[in-house]
Amino acid sequence: MFQRLRNIGQNIKTGFNRGVELQDRLADIKYGSTVEGNEAAGGDRGKHTRKRYSHSVIPGLAGGYYKALDEQLGINMKKPAQMVGAVGARLLTDVADDATRHTYWRYNHPMAIGDVLAEQIIGDNIYNYNSAKRAAIELGAIGIPVGAHLGVFDATNVSELGRPKGFAQNYAEPGTEDRRETTNPIAEGFDRYVLGRRGRPLKYETAKQDIPDLTKERYSNYMNTLYNDRTSGVVPGAAIAGLGSAAALAMGGNKLRNVLGGGALAAGIGAGLGSTGILKTTSENLEGKPEALIVGFPVGFESAGALLGGASAVRAATNPTTINTPIGVQPPDNVVPGSKKKVPGGMTYQRMPKARKVLGYGVAGAAAGLIAGKMANSLIAAGARKDLPSTDEYGVY
């Protein structure tokens, strides 16, 4: 009995030590263990620098740690004690270096998350364009359509600096009854367009002036979601974290048991985060549209549809084509760097489509996604309204 416990403890220690060695090696590969000093200025060549591990203990964010444990060290769920030690080593450095929290701080706004998703969907071909063309494509096909439909600002309400319907200005006159006018336009614009804050809901009577079909029931339900709800994000949080981590592990070439185990662990973490109110969902916001709240920032089907539609269209439009030219002929425009090859009788190149053509496809894809999002909004909102009592049942005429 005691010998068995001693063996378990020794295996945990072995797993911990081997995990530390592995993550040090992975950090060296990713960031380099030394930095070259400026010898001319009296610097030290090969001076050691502090390494940030920058990878979470959470599968899918762990930077290949669990895959390397299995393939390089043979530590997996078949050796549970060593696995516990290796996870402990990762957890220790995660907590000390704030790796998971850095990920949260980096991606605690829907636009930041959207940037990552769009990058994954679009792929690498877009980097064959220069920075200006790439920025124009991404801004026109994704940035503007997604940002304009997140719900943080209303692009049609120019006179009030884009204040969204039903919400107050952040810098309204203290104590005023109607908080739709701001006293500090510069700070208001910074809050809304730079920090992504939309403000607090107006009181019901004022909000109804913005949204004539707003009911007390819808208003009360939404206020409850904003300030009291702790359960609506549990299932979505588990699904998003579990499926996302499993997909990341699968694309990384991990074995099935690691994909399933990592997905299950991430799902549990996602459910736990959802129960804290970090993620909330409602079938009706103040305007009667379905909405998710990520750390209090809104995102709806219209913005999600614009992102998926725009990014997918850009990916489809950025496939290069092969061009052959005879000897002595100038190369075509928009050639993929490094694609030039000699062939009998001339040269062959990989050529990218014109940037404005890609932008046009991207805008069209975003528009199609917006329309699909609006249709989804209508269907879900219609179903939600059927669940509410009629005005007759309330005695309202």
VOPAGU-2260 file (C-alpha; in pm, 1 decimal, decimal comma):
REM VOPAGU-2260
SITE   aa  ch    i         X         Y         Z
SITE  MET   A    0       0,0       0,0       0,0
SITE  PHE   A    1     267,3     250,7     109,1
SITE  GLN   A    2     497,8     139,5    -170,9
SITE  ARG   A    3     221,4     201,8    -423,2
SITE  LEU   A    4     164,5     552,2    -287,5
SITE  ARG   A    5     540,2     612,7    -295,2
SITE  ASN   A    6     551,8     502,4    -659,1
SITE  ILE   A    7     262,2     733,2    -748,3
SITE  GLY   A    8     438,4    1025,7    -581,6
SITE  GLN   A    9     761,2     943,9    -764,5
SITE  ASN   A   10     576,2     928,8   -1099,3
SITE  ILE   A   11     413,0    1264,1   -1033,0
SITE  LYS   A   12     754,7    1412,2    -956,2
SITE  THR   A   13     900,7    1256,4   -1271,6
SITE  GLY   A   14     615,8    1395,7   -1482,4
SITE  PHE   A   15     662,9    1739,7   -1327,1
SITE  ASN   A   16    1037,4    1748,1   -1394,2
SITE  ARG   A   17    1005,0    1619,3   -1749,6
SITE  GLY   A   18     725,0    1867,9   -1813,2
SITE  VAL   A   19     949,2    2153,6   -1697,0
SITE  GLU   A   20    1229,5    2037,7   -1928,5
SITE  LEU   A   21     988,8    2010,2   -2221,6
SITE  GLN   A   22     832,4    2353,7   -2181,0
SITE  ASP   A   23    1178,0    2509,5   -2143,7
SITE  ARG   A   24    1277,7    2344,0   -2470,3
SITE  LEU   A   25     959,2    2455,6   -2644,8
SITE  ALA   A   26    1016,7    2811,4   -2524,3
SITE  ASP   A   27    1373,3    2800,7   -2659,4
SITE  ILE   A   28    1245,3    2684,1   -2997,4
SITE  LYS   A   29     977,4    2953,8   -3013,0
SITE  TYR   A   30    1156,9    3252,9   -2865,4
SITE  GLY   A   31    1526,9    3159,9   -2857,9
SITE  SER   A   32    1726,9    3109,8   -2540,2
SITE  THR   A   33    1979,3    3387,4   -2604,7
SITE  VAL   A   34    1994,0    3731,3   -2758,0
SITE  GLU   A   35    2293,0    3875,6   -2939,5
SITE  GLY   A   36    2421,9    4189,6   -2769,9
SITE  ASN   A   37    2569,4    4484,3   -2954,0
SITE  GLU   A   38    2938,0    4402,0   -2918,9
SITE  ALA   A   39    3043,1    4731,7   -3077,1
SITE  ALA   A   40    2861,1    4912,7   -2797,6
SITE  GLY   A   41    3010,5    4688,1   -2532,8
SITE  GLY   A   42    2717,0    4448,7   -2510,7
SITE  ASP   A   43    2750,9    4080,1   -2423,6
SITE  ARG   A   44    2707,1    3833,1   -2705,8
SITE  GLY   A   45    2488,8    3540,0   -2607,8
SITE  LYS   A   46    2339,4    3712,1   -2305,0
SITE  HIS   A   47    2051,4    3514,2   -2157,6
SITE  THR   A   48    1711,0    3676,5   -2142,7
SITE  ARG   A   49    1398,9    3594,5   -1945,1
SITE  LYS   A   50    1165,2    3374,9   -2148,6
SITE  ARG   A   51     790,1    3419,9   -2134,0
SITE  TYR   A   52     631,3    3082,5   -2188,8
SITE  SER   A   53     313,6    3252,5   -2309,5
SITE  HIS   A   54     119,3    2929,9   -2336,0
SITE  SER   A   55    -176,3    2834,0   -2124,0
SITE  VAL   A   56    -239,4    2509,2   -1939,3
SITE  ILE   A   57    -568,3    2488,1   -2130,3
SITE  PRO   A   58    -561,8    2246,1   -2426,7
SITE  GLY   A   59    -583,8    2432,5   -2753,9
SITE  LEU   A   60    -396,8    2728,0   -2604,6
SITE  ALA   A   61    -100,4    2525,6   -2481,6
SITE  GLY   A   62     121,7    2573,9   -2786,7
SITE  GLY   A   63     171,9    2205,5   -2864,8
SITE  TYR   A   64     268,5    2111,2   -2507,8
SITE  TYR   A   65      36,9    1813,1   -2473,7
SITE  LYS   A   66     119,7    1681,4   -2820,2
SITE  ALA   A   67     491,4    1702,0   -2738,5
SITE  LEU   A   68     434,2    1529,4   -2404,4
SITE  ASP   A   69     276,1    1236,4   -2585,9
SITE  GLU   A   70     505,0    1212,5   -2888,5
SITE  GLN   A   71     840,0    1309,6   -2738,9
SITE  LEU   A   72     812,6    1185,5   -2381,6
SITE  GLY   A   73     539,1     921,6   -2399,2
SITE  ILE   A   74     343,6    1096,6   -2122,5
SITE  ASN   A   75     -30,1    1066,2   -2181,2
SITE  MET   A   76    -347,2     940,2   -2014,8
SITE  LYS   A   77    -197,8     588,2   -2001,9
SITE  LYS   A   78      45,2     726,1   -1741,8
SITE  PRO   A   79    -195,2     928,0   -1526,3
SITE  ALA   A   80      44,9    1004,5   -1241,4
SITE  GLN   A   81     312,9    1143,0   -1473,3
SITE  MET   A   82      42,0    1331,8   -1663,1
SITE  VAL   A   83     -70,8    1494,0   -1336,8
SITE  GLY   A   84     286,6    1605,1   -1269,5
SITE  ALA   A   85     332,7    1742,5   -1621,3
SITE  VAL   A   86       4,1    1934,8   -1601,4
SITE  GLY   A   87     113,3    2065,4   -1261,8
SITE  ALA   A   88     434,9    2199,7   -1413,2
SITE  ARG   A   89     237,1    2373,5   -1686,9
SITE  LEU   A   90     -14,4    2512,9   -1437,5
SITE  LEU   A   91     263,6    2654,3   -1220,0
SITE  THR   A   92     423,0    2848,8   -1506,3
SITE  ASP   A   93      82,0    2950,3   -1639,6
SITE  VAL   A   94     -13,0    3106,5   -1306,0
SITE  ALA   A   95     327,3    3270,4   -1257,3
SITE  ASP   A   96     344,1    3416,2   -1610,2
SITE  ASP   A   97     -28,5    3500,2   -1636,4
SITE  ALA   A   98     -40,5    3307,9   -1966,3
SITE  THR   A   99    -411,6    3226,4   -1963,8
SITE  ARG   A  100    -500,4    3568,2   -1828,2
SITE  HIS   A  101    -292,3    3734,0   -2100,2
SITE  THR   A  102    -500,4    3542,2   -2352,5
SITE  TYR   A  103    -817,1    3664,6   -2180,5
SITE  TRP   A  104    -691,1    4023,5   -2168,4
SITE  ARG   A  105    -595,8    4006,3   -2535,7
SITE  TYR   A  106    -928,9    3862,9   -2648,3
SITE  ASN   A  107   -1186,6    4018,4   -2413,8
SITE  HIS   A  108   -1370,1    4206,2   -2688,3
SITE  PRO   A  109   -1569,2    4062,6   -2980,3
SITE  MET   A  110   -1359,8    4256,3   -3234,9
SITE  ALA   A  111   -1036,9    4099,8   -3104,5
SITE  ILE   A  112   -1189,3    3753,3   -3123,5
SITE  GLY   A  113   -1325,7    3834,9   -3467,8
SITE  ASP   A  114    -978,2    3934,5   -3589,8
SITE  VAL   A  115    -841,7    3592,6   -3496,1
SITE  LEU   A  116   -1133,4    3405,7   -3653,3
SITE  ALA   A  117   -1109,2    3608,8   -3972,3
SITE  GLU   A  118    -735,3    3545,2   -3993,2
SITE  GLN   A  119    -790,2    3170,4   -3963,2
SITE  ILE   A  120   -1066,5    3169,3   -4224,0
SITE  ILE   A  121    -887,5    3391,0   -4476,9
SITE  GLY   A  122    -560,4    3196,5   -4473,1
SITE  ASP   A  123    -214,0    3300,5   -4585,4
SITE  ASN   A  124    -271,7    3397,8   -4948,5
SITE  ILE   A  125    -377,2    3748,8   -4851,1
SITE  TYR   A  126     -19,8    3813,8   -4735,2
SITE  ASN   A  127      88,9    3810,3   -5099,0
SITE  TYR   A  128     -52,7    4165,2   -5118,2
SITE  ASN   A  129     132,3    4460,8   -4974,0
SITE  SER   A  130      25,1    4600,3   -4638,5
SITE  ALA   A  131    -191,0    4880,5   -4783,3
SITE  LYS   A  132    -388,7    4652,5   -5015,5
SITE  ARG   A  133    -426,9    4391,1   -4743,9
SITE  ALA   A  134    -554,5    4651,9   -4498,8
SITE  ALA   A  135    -807,5    4785,1   -4750,4
SITE  ILE   A  136    -943,3    4434,4   -4815,6
SITE  GLU   A  137    -969,2    4345,3   -4447,5
SITE  LEU   A  138   -1123,9    4679,0   -4352,4
SITE  GLY   A  139   -1381,5    4684,4   -4631,5
SITE  ALA   A  140   -1478,1    4316,7   -4623,0
SITE  ILE   A  141   -1463,7    4256,3   -4247,1
SITE  GLY   A  142   -1376,1    4550,6   -4023,1
SITE  ILE   A  143   -1644,0    4798,7   -4128,5
SITE  PRO   A  144   -1935,4    4552,1   -4179,7
SITE  VAL   A  145   -1866,3    4370,6   -3852,5
SITE  GLY   A  146   -1797,0    4680,7   -3643,0
SITE  ALA   A  147   -2105,1    4863,2   -3773,3
SITE  HIS   A  148   -2336,1    4579,4   -3667,4
SITE  LEU   A  149   -2194,0    4481,2   -3328,5
SITE  GLY   A  150   -2440,7    4712,1   -3151,8
SITE  VAL   A  151   -2177,1    4935,3   -2992,0
SITE  PHE   A  152   -2274,7    5227,5   -3213,8
SITE  ASP   A  153   -2554,5    5321,8   -3452,1
SITE  ALA   A  154   -2404,4    5453,9   -3775,7
SITE  THR   A  155   -2734,7    5624,0   -3864,9
SITE  ASN   A  156   -2742,0    5833,8   -3546,3
SITE  VAL   A  157   -2477,0    6084,8   -3651,0
SITE  SER   A  158   -2618,1    6376,2   -3449,7
SITE  GLU   A  159   -2564,9    6185,2   -3123,4
SITE  LEU   A  160   -2221,9    6045,2   -3215,8
SITE  GLY   A  161   -2361,4    5701,4   -3297,0
SITE  ARG   A  162   -2544,9    5642,9   -2967,7
SITE  PRO   A  163   -2721,9    5304,4   -3002,1
SITE  LYS   A  164   -3098,2    5298,6   -2957,3
SITE  GLY   A  165   -3210,2    5248,6   -2599,5
SITE  PHE   A  166   -2873,5    5335,0   -2445,4
SITE  ALA   A  167   -2746,5    5644,4   -2266,0
SITE  GLN   A  168   -2443,2    5853,1   -2344,6
SITE  ASN   A  169   -2149,9    5774,1   -2116,6
SITE  TYR   A  170   -2089,8    6144,8   -2051,3
SITE  ALA   A  171   -2443,5    6273,8   -2008,9
SITE  GLU   A  172   -2510,6    6554,6   -1763,3
SITE  PRO   A  173   -2521,2    6400,0   -1411,4
SITE  GLY   A  174   -2872,7    6390,6   -1269,5
SITE  THR   A  175   -3047,3    6473,7   -1597,0
SITE  GLU   A  176   -3371,0    6293,9   -1682,5
SITE  ASP   A  177   -3284,7    6241,3   -2049,1
SITE  ARG   A  178   -2933,9    6096,7   -2082,8
SITE  ARG   A  179   -2924,6    6094,1   -2463,8
SITE  GLU   A  180   -2714,6    6411,1   -2489,3
SITE  THR   A  181   -2342,9    6413,2   -2407,2
SITE  THR   A  182   -2145,9    6690,7   -2238,1
SITE  ASN   A  183   -1809,3    6564,5   -2364,6
SITE  PRO   A  184   -1815,1    6468,5   -2733,9
SITE  ILE   A  185   -1442,5    6387,3   -2750,7
SITE  ALA   A  186   -1446,4    6149,0   -2455,4
SITE  GLU   A  187   -1777,6    6005,3   -2578,6
SITE  GLY   A  188   -1630,5    5929,0   -2920,1
SITE  PHE   A  189   -1318,8    5775,2   -2765,4
SITE  ASP   A  190   -1528,2    5553,5   -2537,5
SITE  ARG   A  191   -1752,0    5435,7   -2819,7
SITE  TYR   A  192   -1518,2    5399,3   -3115,5
SITE  VAL   A  193   -1186,4    5319,5   -2948,1
SITE  LEU   A  194   -1279,8    5135,9   -2627,6
SITE  GLY   A  195   -1596,5    4983,3   -2775,5
SITE  ARG   A  196   -1832,3    5087,3   -2494,2
SITE  ARG   A  197   -2195,9    5151,6   -2574,3
SITE  GLY   A  198   -2315,7    5286,6   -2238,5
SITE  ARG   A  199   -2589,6    5184,7   -1994,7
SITE  PRO   A  200   -2953,7    5126,4   -2088,5
SITE  LEU   A  201   -3183,4    5425,4   -2060,7
SITE  LYS   A  202   -3478,1    5411,4   -1824,0
SITE  TYR   A  203   -3778,7    5241,2   -1982,1
SITE  GLU   A  204   -3979,6    5553,2   -2066,7
SITE  THR   A  205   -3688,7    5715,8   -2249,1
SITE  ALA   A  206   -3578,3    5394,1   -2418,8
SITE  LYS   A  207   -3930,0    5349,9   -2555,2
SITE  GLN   A  208   -3898,5    5684,6   -2732,0
SITE  ASP   A  209   -3603,5    5534,1   -2921,8
SITE  ILE   A  210   -3771,1    5194,9   -2971,1
SITE  PRO   A  211   -4149,9    5237,3   -3004,3
SITE  ASP   A  212   -4225,5    4861,2   -2996,0
SITE  LEU   A  213   -4027,3    4809,9   -2671,9
SITE  THR   A  214   -4237,5    4639,0   -2404,4
SITE  LYS   A  215   -4188,5    4637,6   -2028,4
SITE  GLU   A  216   -4143,6    4260,1   -2040,9
SITE  ARG   A  217   -3866,4    4277,2   -2298,8
SITE  TYR   A  218   -3700,7    4564,4   -2112,3
SITE  SER   A  219   -3715,5    4377,1   -1779,3
SITE  ASN   A  220   -3584,4    4055,8   -1932,4
SITE  TYR   A  221   -3291,4    4234,8   -2090,4
SITE  MET   A  222   -3204,9    4419,6   -1770,0
SITE  ASN   A  223   -3211,7    4086,3   -1590,1
SITE  THR   A  224   -2971,1    3944,0   -1850,1
SITE  LEU   A  225   -2733,8    4237,5   -1809,2
SITE  TYR   A  226   -2719,4    4249,2   -1432,1
SITE  ASN   A  227   -2840,5    3919,8   -1283,0
SITE  ASP   A  228   -2800,7    3635,3   -1532,7
SITE  ARG   A  229   -2533,1    3372,8   -1455,6
SITE  THR   A  230   -2663,8    3069,9   -1643,6
SITE  SER   A  231   -2734,7    3160,0   -2007,2
SITE  GLY   A  232   -2366,4    3136,0   -2100,7
SITE  VAL   A  233   -2297,3    2792,6   -1949,7
SITE  VAL   A  234   -2400,4    2578,1   -2247,2
SITE  PRO   A  235   -2265,8    2816,2   -2516,6
SITE  GLY   A  236   -1941,3    2854,2   -2319,7
SITE  ALA   A  237   -1897,0    2477,2   -2294,2
SITE  ALA   A  238   -1977,0    2427,4   -2662,7
SITE  ILE   A  239   -1751,6    2705,8   -2790,7
SITE  ALA   A  240   -1453,0    2619,5   -2569,1
SITE  GLY   A  241   -1490,0    2241,2   -2609,6
SITE  LEU   A  242   -1541,7    2234,8   -2984,3
SITE  GLY   A  243   -1285,8    2508,6   -3045,9
SITE  SER   A  244   -1014,2    2335,1   -2843,3
SITE  ALA   A  245   -1093,7    1996,3   -2996,6
SITE  ALA   A  246   -1075,4    2145,1   -3346,3
SITE  ALA   A  247    -742,6    2314,8   -3267,4
SITE  LEU   A  248    -599,0    1991,3   -3129,0
SITE  ALA   A  249    -727,3    1792,6   -3426,8
SITE  MET   A  250    -575,5    2036,8   -3678,0
SITE  GLY   A  251    -251,2    2012,6   -3483,8
SITE  GLY   A  252    -233,2    1639,9   -3557,7
SITE  ASN   A  253    -300,5    1518,8   -3202,4
SITE  LYS   A  254    -424,2    1170,1   -3134,9
SITE  LEU   A  255    -797,0    1111,5   -3093,3
SITE  ARG   A  256    -779,1    1049,4   -2717,9
SITE  ASN   A  257    -596,6    1378,6   -2668,6
SITE  VAL   A  258    -846,9    1561,2   -2887,5
SITE  LEU   A  259   -1139,0    1420,2   -2690,0
SITE  GLY   A  260    -973,5    1468,0   -2351,8
SITE  GLY   A  261    -860,9    1822,2   -2429,1
SITE  GLY   A  262   -1201,7    1911,2   -2569,4
SITE  ALA   A  263   -1375,8    1777,5   -2259,8
SITE  LEU   A  264   -1142,2    1967,9   -2027,5
SITE  ALA   A  265   -1186,7    2290,5   -2223,7
SITE  ALA   A  266   -1565,6    2239,8   -2227,6
SITE  GLY   A  267   -1565,1    2219,6   -1850,5
SITE  ILE   A  268   -1358,1    2535,8   -1825,7
SITE  GLY   A  269   -1587,4    2709,3   -2076,9
SITE  ALA   A  270   -1894,1    2612,1   -1876,3
SITE  GLY   A  271   -1729,1    2744,7   -1561,5
SITE  LEU   A  272   -1647,1    3075,5   -1730,0
SITE  GLY   A  273   -2002,3    3095,2   -1864,7
SITE  SER   A  274   -2136,8    3057,7   -1511,8
SITE  THR   A  275   -1943,1    3367,5   -1404,7
SITE  GLY   A  276   -2130,1    3589,2   -1650,5
SITE  ILE   A  277   -1833,9    3641,0   -1885,2
SITE  LEU   A  278   -2056,0    3505,8   -2162,6
SITE  LYS   A  279   -2431,8    3572,1   -2167,9
SITE  THR   A  280   -2698,7    3515,3   -2428,9
SITE  THR   A  281   -3053,7    3642,2   -2477,4
SITE  SER   A  282   -3311,8    3583,3   -2747,5
SITE  GLU   A  283   -3419,5    3950,8   -2733,2
SITE  ASN   A  284   -3220,8    4263,3   -2662,9
SITE  LEU   A  285   -3391,6    4601,8   -2631,6
SITE  GLU   A  286   -3456,7    4609,3   -3007,6
SITE  GLY   A  287   -3592,5    4254,6   -3005,4
SITE  LYS   A  288   -3285,5    4089,3   -3162,1
SITE  PRO   A  289   -3090,0    3788,1   -3032,4
SITE  GLU   A  290   -2764,7    3894,7   -2868,6
SITE  ALA   A  291   -2460,8    3749,5   -2696,3
SITE  LEU   A  292   -2256,8    3948,7   -2445,7
SITE  ILE   A  293   -1884,1    3879,2   -2416,2
SITE  VAL   A  294   -1756,9    4046,3   -2099,4
SITE  GLY   A  295   -2047,6    4286,9   -2142,4
SITE  PHE   A  296   -1972,9    4370,6   -2507,8
SITE  PRO   A  297   -2252,2    4283,3   -2753,8
SITE  VAL   A  298   -2236,9    4063,3   -3061,5
SITE  GLY   A  299   -2527,0    3942,1   -3275,2
SITE  PHE   A  300   -2604,7    3727,0   -3576,8
SITE  GLU   A  301   -2564,1    4018,6   -3817,0
SITE  SER   A  302   -2203,6    4087,0   -3717,3
SITE  ALA   A  303   -2122,9    3713,8   -3701,4
SITE  GLY   A  304   -2274,7    3664,9   -4045,7
SITE  ALA   A  305   -2077,8    3958,4   -4186,4
SITE  LEU   A  306   -1753,5    3815,9   -4049,3
SITE  LEU   A  307   -1811,1    3463,6   -4179,9
SITE  GLY   A  308   -1941,8    3584,9   -4516,2
SITE  GLY   A  309   -1671,9    3845,6   -4573,0
SITE  ALA   A  310   -1379,1    3629,4   -4458,4
SITE  SER   A  311   -1498,2    3325,1   -4655,5
SITE  ALA   A  312   -1540,6    3532,8   -4971,9
SITE  VAL   A  313   -1191,5    3680,4   -4934,1
SITE  ARG   A  314   -1044,0    3332,5   -4890,2
SITE  ALA   A  315   -1219,5    3206,6   -5203,3
SITE  ALA   A  316   -1108,5    3511,2   -5403,3
SITE  THR   A  317    -739,3    3502,4   -5307,2
SITE  ASN   A  318    -642,3    3179,8   -5483,9
SITE  PRO   A  319    -350,5    3251,6   -5721,6
SITE  THR   A  320    -354,4    3140,5   -6084,6
SITE  THR   A  321     -62,2    3012,8   -6293,5
SITE  ILE   A  322      58,6    3241,0   -6574,7
SITE  ASN   A  323     308,4    3138,2   -6845,5
SITE  THR   A  324     507,6    3402,0   -7035,7
SITE  PRO   A  325     744,9    3361,7   -7330,7
SITE  ILE   A  326    1114,3    3445,8   -7298,8
SITE  GLY   A  327    1177,2    3821,2   -7295,9
SITE  VAL   A  328     824,4    3919,2   -7188,7
SITE  GLN   A  329     787,8    4126,3   -6873,4
SITE  PRO   A  330     636,9    3943,4   -6574,7
SITE  PRO   A  331     268,2    4010,9   -6501,8
SITE  ASP   A  332     141,2    4228,9   -6218,3
SITE  ASN   A  333      52,4    4092,4   -5872,4
SITE  VAL   A  334     304,4    3806,1   -5888,1
SITE  VAL   A  335     334,5    3592,1   -5574,7
SITE  PRO   A  336     683,6    3651,0   -5430,0
SITE  GLY   A  337     914,0    3358,6   -5498,5
SITE  SER   A  338     680,1    3189,8   -5747,0
SITE  LYS   A  339     891,1    3257,9   -6057,6
SITE  LYS   A  340    1008,8    2937,2   -6228,4
SITE  LYS   A  341    1183,5    2852,4   -6552,9
SITE  VAL   A  342     996,9    2632,0   -6797,4
SITE  PRO   A  343    1077,2    2534,8   -7156,9
SITE  GLY   A  344    1023,6    2841,8   -7375,3
SITE  GLY   A  345     968,5    3094,9   -7098,9
SITE  MET   A  346     875,5    3152,1   -6736,2
SITE  THR   A  347     583,8    3058,3   -6513,4
SITE  TYR   A  348     441,3    3267,9   -6229,9
SITE  GLN   A  349     173,5    3248,4   -5962,2
SITE  ARG   A  350     -45,9    3555,0   -5998,6
SITE  MET   A  351    -283,1    3700,5   -5740,3
SITE  PRO   A  352    -619,9    3855,0   -5841,7
SITE  LYS   A  353    -640,4    4233,5   -5835,7
SITE  ALA   A  354    -695,1    4365,5   -5483,9
SITE  ARG   A  355   -1007,2    4561,7   -5578,9
SITE  LYS   A  356   -1162,8    4243,8   -5718,4
SITE  VAL   A  357   -1095,3    4062,4   -5391,4
SITE  LEU   A  358   -1238,0    4358,8   -5200,5
SITE  GLY   A  359   -1554,3    4346,9   -5414,1
SITE  TYR   A  360   -1603,1    3977,8   -5345,8
SITE  GLY   A  361   -1538,8    4035,1   -4976,3
SITE  VAL   A  362   -1795,3    4316,2   -4952,9
SITE  ALA   A  363   -2050,6    4100,7   -5136,7
SITE  GLY   A  364   -1982,3    3810,5   -4900,4
SITE  ALA   A  365   -2021,3    4035,7   -4596,1
SITE  ALA   A  366   -2351,3    4169,0   -4734,8
SITE  ALA   A  367   -2478,6    3814,2   -4786,4
SITE  GLY   A  368   -2375,8    3728,4   -4429,7
SITE  LEU   A  369   -2556,7    4035,5   -4296,5
SITE  ILE   A  370   -2875,8    3935,5   -4477,3
SITE  ALA   A  371   -2849,3    3581,8   -4339,8
SITE  GLY   A  372   -2795,6    3725,7   -3990,9
SITE  LYS   A  373   -3100,9    3948,5   -4021,8
SITE  MET   A  374   -3311,4    3648,6   -4129,2
SITE  ALA   A  375   -3184,8    3447,7   -3830,8
SITE  ASN   A  376   -3266,7    3742,5   -3602,8
SITE  SER   A  377   -3623,0    3756,9   -3735,4
SITE  LEU   A  378   -3682,5    3383,0   -3695,2
SITE  ILE   A  379   -3544,9    3363,0   -3341,8
SITE  ALA   A  380   -3711,1    3685,5   -3225,7
SITE  ALA   A  381   -4045,4    3570,6   -3367,6
SITE  GLY   A  382   -4017,7    3246,3   -3173,7
SITE  ALA   A  383   -3926,5    3433,0   -2856,3
SITE  ARG   A  384   -4228,0    3662,5   -2884,6
SITE  LYS   A  385   -4461,4    3365,0   -2909,8
SITE  ASP   A  386   -4344,6    3260,2   -2564,0
SITE  LEU   A  387   -4448,9    3593,6   -2409,9
SITE  PRO   A  388   -4801,7    3647,1   -2274,9
SITE  SER   A  389   -5028,6    3856,4   -2493,4
SITE  THR   A  390   -5136,5    4204,6   -2391,1
SITE  ASP   A  391   -5485,7    4061,3   -2327,1
SITE  GLU   A  392   -5342,4    3835,9   -2057,7
SITE  TYR   A  393   -5192,4    4141,2   -1890,1
SITE  GLY   A  394   -5517,6    4335,6   -1922,0
SITE  VAL   A  395   -5347,9    4591,5   -2151,2
SITE  TYR   A  396   -5567,0    4737,1   -2426,4
